[in-house]
Amino acid sequence: MYQRICKLCKKSIIYKTKSQYNDAEKYNRICKTCANKIKSNKRKIPSDKFKKICINCKKEQTLTYHGYYKARPDDEYLCKSCAISKTHKNKKISDQQKQQTSITIKKAWETGKYEHAKKLSSERMKGSNNYFYGSHRCGKDNPFYDKHHTEETKQCLREMALNMNNKTRKKMRLSRIREIEEKYGIIFPNYNSSSIPIIEAKANELGITDLQHAENGGEYHIKELGYWVDGYSKDKNIVIEYYESFHEKQTERDKRRQKEIEDFLGCKFIIIEEIN
């Protein structure tokens, strides 16, 4: 092994053979890193020259030096967003692919690959490295400033919300609860204090003596579903819910929630509606 010092960065360069070493000494060569930096600086061209028009959305795209020369001709060029939409249109992921993806992600979490990547990303974006450093992330400093969803995107989001199955909803709900608990500790849901006497009166009417509510042990938390109920009796297995006027706007959501709770607890579900 033969060794030299790069005259620019002062780092050592290792050569495997005597001929390579002699050749480097003869021409006073520098290391590959420094050589690549010099080459890239020489070939820099103003970015306004690297622009193409997408044939689908007709938007002008600014590309990198390599991206520009690797891209298709102007009459065939598709931007990344349009290319992805075209590739995945009318295609569905099979259950086998979903299962394989899930296994891969779980293995990555278990081996700590995701945690390591998350840590590196966090370190890389700290302080002055963050492009929002020193700003309040508002107004023109916000990347979403003066940007709006198209009607097509809004409709797509509405359809996604409506077609989402209960399993996915529960997974998202539990994940969000877990995230809040890790950040802030125990969760105490907001409640309507004026509803407590009404719920207690209904419990007395039904002969319930062990009613748990916000002011008596805290609202009962069904951890497996991620729901809190206004009142619950373990002895009689009865749930009492007080619905304010705003519940008229979310009847489908309330029905879905009620069915999930009834199926899980096998309980009787009583609703008391607010009198206007």
C-alpha positions as CSV (number, residue, x, y, z in Angstrom):
1,M,0.0,0.0,0.0
2,Y,1.3,3.5,-1.0
3,Q,0.1,6.7,0.5
4,R,0.1,10.4,-0.5
5,I,-1.5,13.6,0.8
6,C,-4.0,15.6,-1.3
7,K,-2.7,19.1,-1.7
8,L,-6.2,20.6,-1.5
9,C,-8.0,18.9,1.4
10,K,-4.9,17.5,3.1
11,K,-6.4,14.0,3.4
12,S,-4.4,10.9,2.8
13,I,-4.9,9.0,-0.5
14,I,-4.2,5.2,-0.6
15,Y,-2.8,3.6,-3.8
16,K,-2.8,-0.2,-4.3
17,T,0.1,-0.4,-6.7
18,K,3.5,1.3,-7.1
19,S,2.6,2.3,-10.7
20,Q,-0.5,4.2,-9.5
21,Y,1.5,6.0,-6.9
22,N,4.3,7.0,-9.3
23,D,1.7,8.2,-11.9
24,A,0.0,10.4,-9.2
25,E,3.4,11.8,-8.1
26,K,4.4,12.5,-11.7
27,Y,1.2,14.5,-12.4
28,N,0.7,15.8,-8.9
29,R,-2.9,14.4,-8.8
30,I,-5.5,15.3,-6.2
31,C,-8.1,13.0,-4.5
32,K,-11.4,12.0,-6.3
33,T,-13.5,14.2,-3.9
34,C,-11.7,17.4,-4.8
35,A,-11.5,16.5,-8.5
36,N,-15.3,15.9,-8.6
37,K,-15.9,19.3,-6.8
38,I,-13.8,21.1,-9.4
39,K,-15.6,19.4,-12.3
40,S,-19.1,20.2,-10.9
41,N,-18.2,23.8,-10.4
42,K,-16.9,24.1,-14.0
43,R,-20.0,22.7,-15.5
44,K,-22.6,24.7,-13.5
45,I,-25.2,26.3,-15.8
46,P,-27.9,28.7,-14.6
47,S,-31.0,26.7,-13.5
48,D,-33.3,28.7,-15.8
49,K,-31.9,26.7,-18.7
50,F,-33.2,23.4,-17.2
51,K,-36.9,23.8,-17.7
52,K,-39.4,21.5,-19.4
53,I,-43.2,21.7,-19.9
54,C,-45.3,18.7,-18.8
55,I,-47.5,17.5,-21.6
56,N,-50.3,16.6,-19.2
57,C,-50.7,19.5,-16.7
58,K,-48.9,22.0,-18.9
59,K,-46.9,23.3,-15.9
60,E,-43.3,24.4,-16.3
61,Q,-40.8,22.2,-14.3
62,T,-37.3,23.3,-13.2
63,L,-34.9,20.3,-13.2
64,T,-31.4,19.6,-12.0
65,Y,-28.5,19.3,-14.5
66,H,-28.7,15.5,-14.5
67,G,-32.5,15.4,-14.4
68,Y,-32.7,17.6,-17.4
69,Y,-30.5,15.4,-19.6
70,K,-32.1,12.2,-18.3
71,A,-35.7,13.4,-18.9
72,R,-37.7,12.6,-22.0
73,P,-38.0,15.0,-25.0
74,D,-40.4,17.9,-24.5
75,D,-43.2,16.3,-26.5
76,E,-43.1,13.2,-24.2
77,Y,-42.1,14.8,-20.8
78,L,-44.3,14.1,-17.8
79,C,-43.7,15.8,-14.4
80,K,-43.3,13.5,-11.4
81,S,-46.9,14.1,-10.1
82,C,-48.5,13.2,-13.5
83,A,-46.2,10.2,-14.0
84,I,-47.2,8.8,-10.6
85,S,-50.9,9.3,-11.3
86,K,-50.6,7.6,-14.7
87,T,-48.6,4.7,-13.3
88,H,-51.0,3.9,-10.4
89,K,-54.4,4.8,-12.1
90,N,-57.0,2.0,-11.8
91,K,-54.4,-0.3,-10.1
92,K,-55.0,-2.0,-6.8
93,I,-52.5,-3.5,-4.4
94,S,-53.1,-7.2,-3.7
95,D,-53.5,-8.5,-0.1
96,Q,-50.3,-10.4,-0.6
97,Q,-48.4,-7.2,-1.4
98,K,-50.0,-5.4,1.5
99,Q,-49.0,-8.2,3.9
100,Q,-45.4,-8.3,2.5
101,T,-45.1,-4.5,2.9
102,S,-46.4,-4.7,6.5
103,I,-43.8,-7.4,7.3
104,T,-41.0,-5.4,5.8
105,I,-41.9,-2.3,7.8
106,K,-42.2,-4.2,11.0
107,K,-38.8,-5.7,10.5
108,A,-37.3,-2.3,9.8
109,W,-38.8,-0.9,13.1
110,E,-37.6,-3.9,15.0
111,T,-34.0,-3.6,13.8
112,G,-34.0,0.2,14.5
113,K,-33.5,1.3,10.9
114,Y,-36.4,3.7,11.0
115,E,-35.4,5.1,14.4
116,H,-31.9,5.7,13.1
117,A,-33.2,7.4,9.9
118,K,-35.5,9.6,12.0
119,K,-32.6,10.6,14.3
120,L,-30.4,11.5,11.3
121,S,-33.2,13.5,9.7
122,S,-33.8,15.4,13.0
123,E,-30.1,16.2,13.3
124,R,-29.9,17.4,9.7
125,M,-32.8,19.8,10.1
126,K,-31.8,21.4,13.4
127,G,-31.0,25.1,13.9
128,S,-29.7,27.0,10.9
129,N,-29.9,23.9,8.7
130,N,-33.7,24.3,8.8
131,Y,-35.0,26.5,6.0
132,F,-37.5,28.0,8.5
133,Y,-34.8,29.0,10.9
134,G,-35.3,32.5,12.2
135,S,-38.8,32.8,10.6
136,H,-42.3,32.5,12.2
137,R,-43.4,30.1,9.5
138,C,-46.2,32.4,8.5
139,G,-47.1,34.5,5.5
140,K,-44.8,34.0,2.5
141,D,-42.4,32.0,4.7
142,N,-45.0,29.2,4.7
143,P,-44.5,26.8,1.8
144,F,-48.3,26.5,1.5
145,Y,-48.8,30.3,1.3
146,D,-51.5,31.2,-1.3
147,K,-52.0,27.5,-2.3
148,H,-55.4,25.8,-2.3
149,H,-56.7,22.3,-3.0
150,T,-58.4,22.0,-6.3
151,E,-62.1,20.9,-6.4
152,E,-61.0,17.5,-7.7
153,T,-58.6,17.0,-4.8
154,K,-61.3,18.1,-2.3
155,Q,-63.7,15.6,-3.8
156,C,-61.1,12.8,-3.7
157,L,-60.4,13.5,0.0
158,R,-64.2,13.4,0.8
159,E,-64.5,10.0,-1.0
160,M,-61.5,8.6,0.9
161,A,-63.0,9.7,4.2
162,L,-66.4,8.1,3.3
163,N,-65.0,4.9,2.0
164,M,-62.5,4.3,4.9
165,N,-63.3,1.1,6.7
166,N,-63.7,0.8,10.5
167,K,-60.4,-1.1,10.9
168,T,-58.5,1.8,9.3
169,R,-60.4,4.4,11.4
170,K,-59.6,2.5,14.6
171,K,-56.0,2.1,13.7
172,M,-55.6,5.9,13.0
173,R,-57.6,6.8,16.2
174,L,-55.4,4.6,18.4
175,S,-52.2,5.8,16.8
176,R,-53.2,9.4,17.5
177,I,-54.2,8.7,21.1
178,R,-50.8,6.9,21.7
179,E,-49.0,9.9,20.1
180,I,-50.7,12.4,22.4
181,E,-50.1,10.2,25.5
182,E,-46.4,9.9,24.7
183,K,-46.2,13.7,24.3
184,Y,-48.4,15.0,27.1
185,G,-49.1,12.0,29.4
186,I,-52.6,11.0,30.6
187,I,-55.5,12.3,28.4
188,F,-58.5,13.9,30.1
189,P,-61.2,14.5,27.5
190,N,-63.3,17.7,27.6
191,Y,-66.9,17.2,28.9
192,N,-70.1,19.2,29.3
193,S,-70.5,19.8,33.1
194,S,-74.2,20.6,32.7
195,S,-74.8,17.1,31.4
196,I,-73.6,15.4,34.6
197,P,-76.9,15.9,36.6
198,I,-78.9,14.7,33.6
199,I,-76.9,11.6,33.2
200,E,-77.0,10.9,37.0
201,A,-80.8,11.4,37.0
202,K,-81.1,8.8,34.2
203,A,-78.9,6.4,36.1
204,N,-81.0,6.7,39.2
205,E,-84.1,6.1,37.1
206,L,-82.5,2.8,35.9
207,G,-81.4,1.8,39.4
208,I,-77.6,2.2,38.6
209,T,-75.4,2.8,41.6
210,D,-71.9,2.4,40.1
211,L,-72.1,5.0,37.3
212,Q,-68.7,6.2,36.2
213,H,-68.5,9.6,34.5
214,A,-66.2,12.7,34.1
215,E,-66.7,13.8,37.7
216,N,-66.8,10.3,39.3
217,G,-63.6,8.4,38.3
218,G,-63.3,10.0,34.9
219,E,-65.1,9.1,31.7
220,Y,-64.9,5.3,31.0
221,H,-62.1,4.7,28.4
222,I,-62.6,1.7,26.0
223,K,-58.9,1.3,25.2
224,E,-59.3,-1.3,22.5
225,L,-61.5,1.1,20.5
226,G,-60.1,4.4,21.5
227,Y,-63.4,5.8,22.7
228,W,-64.5,7.5,25.9
229,V,-68.2,7.3,27.0
230,D,-70.1,9.9,29.0
231,G,-71.4,7.4,31.6
232,Y,-70.9,3.6,32.1
233,S,-72.1,1.0,34.6
234,K,-70.0,-2.1,34.8
235,D,-72.6,-4.0,36.9
236,K,-75.5,-3.5,34.5
237,N,-73.3,-3.0,31.4
238,I,-75.1,0.1,30.3
239,V,-73.6,3.1,28.4
240,I,-75.3,6.5,28.7
241,E,-74.4,9.2,26.2
242,Y,-75.5,12.8,26.2
243,Y,-75.8,14.3,22.7
244,E,-75.7,18.1,22.3
245,S,-77.3,19.8,19.3
246,F,-74.1,19.6,17.2
247,H,-74.6,15.8,17.0
248,E,-77.3,16.4,14.4
249,K,-74.5,17.1,11.9
250,Q,-72.7,13.8,12.5
251,T,-75.4,11.2,12.7
252,E,-73.6,8.7,10.5
253,R,-70.5,9.0,12.6
254,D,-72.5,8.6,15.8
255,K,-74.3,5.5,14.5
256,R,-71.0,3.9,13.5
257,R,-69.4,4.7,16.9
258,Q,-72.5,3.3,18.7
259,K,-72.4,0.1,16.8
260,E,-68.7,-0.4,17.5
261,I,-69.2,0.1,21.2
262,E,-72.3,-2.2,21.3
263,D,-70.5,-5.0,19.4
264,F,-67.4,-4.8,21.6
265,L,-69.1,-4.4,25.1
266,G,-72.3,-6.2,24.3
267,C,-74.0,-3.4,26.3
268,K,-77.2,-1.5,26.2
269,F,-76.6,2.0,24.7
270,I,-78.8,4.8,25.9
271,I,-78.8,8.3,24.2
272,I,-80.1,11.4,25.9
273,E,-80.6,14.3,23.5
274,E,-80.2,17.9,24.5
275,I,-83.5,19.9,24.7
276,N,-83.3,23.2,22.8
